[in-house]
């Protein structure tokens, strides 16, 4: 049976039918980002502190996950990991495919997160850290009060892009039988032979979620910038405080003009 004639009204119908599956897609995104943050931090630390052997292991990990397609990584984890651990007495044959998907996406994201962490931390001026030591701060205090707040501001836009990219990459999870958004859309199109309507509704849903995430991370970045500016006020002179407050007032005025326009 060939594809049916285009029906515009089915886009809204399919959009509503896709919404219940959104929860599974977001679960994959949240779970993989959580795993990625842990793996990325563990991979970034040896390279920041130049730990000889662990630094090389971290480089291999990052190079592998950044240099191979995510689809191949999904297949390697789903089909290869049970075979690797079987001699150890571990049976993963009954493990849900969702667990392999979250693990694969998490380690894939961790490779990019580790690079983002390393770049953000090294971007902080070394002179500020030395000044913190000069006024009596310990290493952990300088890291918590000086380095991390600035590094977080630098890393937030990159992290936002990674989350959005991870959301779109989840469209490959259906290749392992996980019925996320793309798998559901393909099923809907196959049942009624209205593929175009199903994929248009899918594209609209991905776009709305991506736009929402983009605005969320932009708000987070601006909030961190404002907090950094307010925290820096006691360390500034009178002229510095006035200049900073004028900049914040100008940004607020431009934001109100953009919203009213």
Buried (B, 14 or more C-beta within 10 A) or exposed (E): EEEEEEEEEBBEBBBEBBEEBBEBBBBBBEBBBEBBBBBBEBBBBBBBEEEEEBBEEBBEBBEEBEEEEBEEBBBBBBEEBBEEEEEEEEEBEEBEBBEBBBBBBBBBBBBBBBBBBBBBBEEBEEEEBEEBEEEEBEEEEBBEEBBBBBBBBBBBBBBBBBBBBBBEBBBBBBBBEBBBBBBBBBBBBEEBEBBBBBBBBBEBBBEEBBEEBBEEBEEBBBEBBEEEBEEEEEEEEEEEBEEBEEEEEEEEEEEEEEEEE
